[in-house]
Amino acid sequence: MTNIYKIPMNKLVLAALLIFIAVVSAVVAWSFNSGLTWTGICLIVVAGPLSCLYWYMLYVNPKRASITVADEGILLSAPPFASAVIPWASVEKAFAAKLTDPKFKISKTKKIMSFGKYRSGIAELENGSEAVIVTNQTDILCIQTEGRYYLLGPAMVELFTQDVEKIMQQKTG
């Protein structure tokens, strides 16, 4: 059994980015019509590359993020900051939680991308443990291993939780 769960960016964020790009394009068109050539050139030189960068950060990277649940373990792939292989033998505990729980309060970020509710990366928690966070919501499944937490919240977190619980029961039962 292998199931893949995606962690996409919120569609409202993507819509807002597209609206922003459209507004910048309209301003560029207006500046060319009014004779402000250098303003238009500056907008193209600055807004074009920044739009491409943000599109990559807010659409492409989250679209590639996935959590694969297999009989061997969990494969986490959330480029560029989070990737891990979690064998079932290393899992001490798995439980449903909320990212807003004080237990998961972040004291220091190591490398993380955070935009709206989307989080992807590695951080240090208040209790000194390291946490790999990949989620687009506050409801998560916490997978605890020795010294590290995996705070995972794919789009279908309920199905993900059921799959993990089912396999963990098979491994322990």
Secondary structure, DSSP 8 states (H G I E B T S, - for coil): -EEEEE----HHHHHHHHHHHHHHHHHHHHHHHTT-HHHHHHHHHHHHHHHHHHHIIIIIHHHH-EEEEESSEEEEEETTTEEEEEEGGG--EEEEEETTSGGG-EEEEEEEEEETTEEEEEEEETTS-EEEEEESSSEEEEEEETTEEEEEE-TTHHHHHHHHHHHHHHHH-
